Amino acid sequence: MTARPQNSDDGTHRQLTTLAGWRAFVQEAPVASKLLPERDWNQLSDHDRLTYDERRLNYHAYLLVVATPTIRQVITEGRRLTYLNRNAHSGRSGLILSGAARTGKTTALTQLGKTLDVIHRGRRPESAGDIPTVYITVPPAATAKMIAIEFARFLGLPTAPRANITDIIEAVCGVCIDARTALMAVDEIHNLALATRTGAEASDMLKYFSERIPATFVYAGIDVERAGLLAGTRGEQIAGRFSMIRTEAFAPGEHWTGLIAVLEDSLRLHRHHPDTLTGLGDYLHQRTSGMIGSLLRLIRGAAVQAVLDGTERITRRSLDSIQIDIAAQTAASRATRRPRQPASRQTAPIP
């Protein structure tokens, strides 16, 4: 589990699709905001209280990345594939993360990349210029040239508007090979439309990169099966080389309760009552449909509001006042109109 540095509120270098932004993300160390003793908190001057609250606001805005079972599975499988592919000359295996929106695909993908980066730095501390992970997102209606440019942009390679695609490809492949790139992380893969000519050419471009660069390719996207990524001849080639991990909503039960418990334990609020959120497990599941992205948004929003309005605690009422994503709200509205099912026992936290 990691938290962002509390004193960093400048998003300038937080674009993960650039090398500078990615390296800043990898270098972020776990930092936990500490609560002042009650007496010291009450005696803070206005200026010191503003500084103290700002630090806690930044902390709650990011909160934790929880090591869910899916994240652990992705990291384990991703590491296994990098070893299998290390000495392969062709036919390297890849991984696809597929699931509904807000089920943690991007978080799992970036945590895999961060883990491999940290391991590489530990193994080769003298190679500061290495680029173990390259991370891009596929633009909407992506063409082959757009994919190549995204890789070049991450690496900081110049790309003139009229740049020759062959020159871009050669530059990207050369840098990745020289920099010992082990993971090519491609997010938003559902933006590739294989049914169109441009989408098919973009898919071919990714395949060509996978043949030229001795790295493991990991794709993440929304319901890639429905998006057509595995359809047709090209889809069959992808299906023959990639395994798949599906990300899903949490069901009510021990993992859901454990997730809430970890998040509640991370709160830094002076008047929050322990176990309030775990006691609202059914309510939180109904509000978020078990989607981790929606849960994080709801709890982060309530924690920030608790600091801003001075209540310093999260309650059912304060959670009710927090707006979350439309999809979760719509699903919750439908759920309230259905007969309520008995909830399963929720006792054990995530290990």
RAVENSUL-V606473 format. One record per residue. SS is DSSP state (H for helix, E for strand, L for the rest). PSI is psi in whole degrees, -180 to 180 (none if undefined). OMEGA is omega in radians with two decimals (NA if undefined). Layout:
# RAVENSUL-V606473
SS | PSI | OMEGA
SS | PSI | OMEGA
This chain:
# RAVENSUL-V606473
L | 135 | -3.10
E | 153 | 3.07
L | 150 | -3.13
L | 155 | 3.06
L | 139 | -3.05
L | -27 | -3.03
L | 15 | -3.09
L | 104 | 3.10
L | 14 | 3.12
L | 112 | -3.08
H | 7 | -3.05
H | -41 | -3.04
H | 25 | -3.09
L | 13 | 3.05
L | 109 | -3.08
L | -16 | -3.14
L | 15 | 2.97
L | 152 | -3.10
H | -41 | 3.13
H | -44 | 3.14
H | -41 | 3.13
H | -44 | -3.13
H | -36 | 3.07
H | -39 | 3.11
H | -44 | -3.12
H | -36 | -3.05
H | -8 | 3.12
L | 124 | -3.12
L | 152 | 3.09
L | 125 | 3.12
L | 123 | -3.14
L | 126 | 3.07
L | 137 | -3.12
L | 141 | 3.07
L | 137 | 3.03
L | 151 | 2.98
L | 150 | -3.04
H | -43 | -3.10
H | -45 | -3.14
H | -38 | 3.14
H | -43 | -3.12
H | -22 | -3.09
L | 5 | 3.14
L | 141 | 3.00
L | 167 | -3.14
H | -43 | -3.13
H | -46 | -3.12
H | -35 | 3.11
H | -39 | 3.10
H | -44 | 3.12
H | -44 | -3.14
H | -45 | 3.13
H | -38 | 3.13
H | -39 | 3.11
H | -41 | 3.13
H | -33 | 3.08
H | -44 | 3.09
H | -41 | -3.14
H | -48 | -3.11
H | -28 | 3.13
H | -30 | -3.14
H | -40 | -3.14
L | -141 | -3.00
L | 155 | 2.84
E | 112 | -3.03
L | 135 | 3.13
L | 79 | 3.14
L | 164 | 3.07
H | -36 | -3.14
H | -44 | 3.12
H | -43 | 3.12
H | -39 | 3.13
H | -43 | -3.13
H | -43 | 3.14
H | -42 | 3.13
H | -49 | -3.12
H | -40 | 3.13
H | -43 | 3.10
H | -41 | 3.13
H | -44 | -3.12
H | -37 | 3.13
H | -35 | 3.08
H | -41 | 3.13
H | -35 | -3.06
H | -10 | -2.98
L | -41 | -3.09
L | 13 | 3.13
L | 137 | 3.13
L | -19 | 3.12
L | 169 | 3.07
L | 37 | -3.13
L | 145 | -3.13
L | 149 | 3.13
E | -178 | -3.09
E | 140 | 3.08
E | 131 | 3.00
E | 120 | -3.06
E | 139 | 3.10
E | 178 | 3.12
L | 164 | 3.07
L | 148 | 3.06
L | 19 | 3.11
L | 10 | 2.98
L | 20 | -3.12
H | -51 | -3.11
H | -40 | 3.11
H | -45 | 3.13
H | -42 | -3.13
H | -46 | -3.11
H | -33 | 3.08
H | -35 | 3.03
H | -49 | 3.13
H | -42 | 3.13
H | -42 | 3.13
H | -46 | -3.14
H | -36 | 3.08
H | -48 | -3.10
H | -42 | 3.12
H | -43 | -3.13
H | -44 | -3.13
H | -37 | 3.12
H | -35 | -3.13
H | -34 | -3.09
L | 69 | -3.07
L | -20 | -3.11
L | -9 | -3.03
L | 66 | -3.10
L | -25 | -3.11
L | -3 | 3.12
L | 154 | 3.12
L | 82 | -3.05
L | -33 | -3.09
E | 136 | 2.97
E | 129 | -3.08
E | 124 | 3.08
E | 162 | 2.94
E | 141 | -3.11
L | 124 | 3.12
L | 157 | 3.05
L | 143 | -3.14
L | 46 | -3.03
L | 141 | 3.00
L | 171 | 3.12
H | -42 | -3.12
H | -37 | 3.12
H | -39 | 3.09
H | -47 | 3.14
H | -40 | -3.14
H | -37 | 3.11
H | -42 | 3.08
H | -44 | -3.14
H | -39 | -3.14
H | -42 | 3.10
H | -43 | -3.07
H | -7 | -3.13
L | 22 | 3.14
L | 139 | 3.13
L | 137 | 3.10
L | 101 | 3.10
L | 153 | -3.13
L | -35 | -3.12
L | 23 | -3.10
L | 143 | 3.11
L | 130 | -3.07
H | -33 | 3.12
H | -41 | 3.11
H | -39 | 3.12
H | -46 | -3.13
H | -48 | -3.11
H | -40 | -3.14
H | -44 | -3.14
H | -48 | -3.12
H | -42 | -3.13
H | -45 | -3.13
H | -44 | -3.11
H | -40 | 3.12
H | -46 | -3.13
H | -34 | -3.07
L | 11 | 3.08
L | 46 | 3.10
L | 128 | -3.10
L | -19 | -3.09
E | 128 | 3.01
E | 103 | -3.07
E | 120 | -3.06
E | 108 | -3.10
E | 164 | 3.14
L | 41 | -3.07
H | -18 | 3.12
H | -13 | 3.09
H | -9 | 3.04
L | 121 | 3.12
L | 96 | -3.07
L | -18 | -3.14
L | -15 | 3.12
L | 159 | -3.13
H | -44 | -3.11
H | -39 | 3.12
H | -40 | 3.11
H | -41 | 3.12
H | -36 | 3.10
H | -39 | 3.08
H | -41 | 3.10
H | -35 | 3.12
H | -44 | 3.11
H | -41 | 3.12
H | -40 | 3.14
H | -43 | 3.09
H | -40 | -3.11
H | -26 | 3.10
H | -30 | -3.09
H | -31 | -3.03
L | 122 | -3.11
L | 67 | -3.09
L | 166 | 3.06
E | 128 | 3.12
E | 129 | 3.10
E | 123 | -3.14
E | 149 | 3.02
E | 136 | -3.14
E | 168 | -3.12
E | 118 | 3.04
L | 63 | -3.02
H | -27 | 3.10
H | -46 | 3.13
H | -29 | -3.13
H | -8 | 3.07
L | 10 | -3.09
L | -26 | -3.09
L | 13 | -3.11
L | 153 | 3.04
H | -172 | -3.10
H | -45 | 3.13
H | -40 | 3.11
H | -37 | 3.10
H | -38 | 3.10
H | -43 | 3.12
H | -46 | -3.11
H | -29 | -3.13
H | -13 | -3.08
H | -16 | -3.06
E | 141 | 2.90
E | 171 | -3.04
E | 137 | 2.96
E | 125 | -3.13
E | 129 | 3.08
E | 138 | -3.05
L | 165 | 3.02
L | 153 | 3.07
L | 139 | 2.98
L | 154 | 3.04
L | 138 | -3.12
L | -161 | -2.98
H | -38 | -3.14
H | -39 | 3.10
H | -47 | 3.12
H | -40 | 3.12
H | -40 | 3.10
H | -46 | 3.13
H | -41 | -3.12
H | -42 | 3.12
H | -44 | 3.13
H | -41 | -3.13
H | -39 | 3.14
H | -23 | -3.11
L | -10 | -3.10
L | 145 | 3.08
L | 72 | -3.12
L | 138 | -2.99
L | -26 | -3.05
L | 15 | -3.13
L | 134 | -3.14
L | 126 | -3.14
L | 147 | 3.09
L | 10 | 3.06
L | -47 | -3.07
L | -40 | 3.10
H | -31 | 3.07
H | -16 | 3.10
H | 26 | -3.07
H | -45 | 3.14
H | -43 | 3.12
H | -45 | -3.12
H | -36 | 3.10
H | -40 | 3.11
H | -38 | 3.14
H | -35 | -2.97
H | -3 | -3.08
L | 25 | 3.11
L | 10 | -3.14
L | 122 | -3.06
H | -36 | 3.12
H | -41 | 3.13
H | -39 | 3.12
H | -45 | 3.14
H | -42 | 3.14
H | -41 | -3.11
H | -48 | -3.09
H | -41 | 3.09
H | -45 | -3.13
H | -41 | 3.14
H | -36 | 3.12
H | -43 | 3.09
H | -44 | -3.14
H | -35 | -3.14
H | -33 | 3.07
H | -43 | -3.09
H | -42 | -3.07
L | 0 | 3.05
L | 3 | 3.12
L | -31 | 3.05
L | 27 | 3.06
L | 158 | 3.08
L | 130 | 3.13
L | 173 | 3.07
H | -40 | -3.13
H | -43 | -3.12
H | -35 | 3.07
H | -38 | 3.11
H | -28 | -3.07
L | -9 | -3.08
L | 124 | 3.07
L | 137 | 3.05
L | -167 | -3.03
L | 153 | -3.07
H | -41 | -3.09
H | -44 | -3.14
H | -40 | 3.13
H | -40 | 3.13
H | -44 | 3.13
H | -39 | 3.13
H | -39 | 3.12
H | -41 | 3.10
H | -38 | -3.09
H | -35 | -3.12
H | -18 | 3.13
L | -6 | 3.12
L | 154 | 3.07
L | 137 | -3.09
L | 133 | 3.11
L | 149 | 3.10
L | 136 | -3.14
L | 144 | 3.08
L | 163 | 3.14
L | 141 | -3.10
L | 98 | -3.02
L | -43 | -2.95
L | 130 | 3.06
L | 164 | 3.04
L | 136 | 3.13
L | none | NA
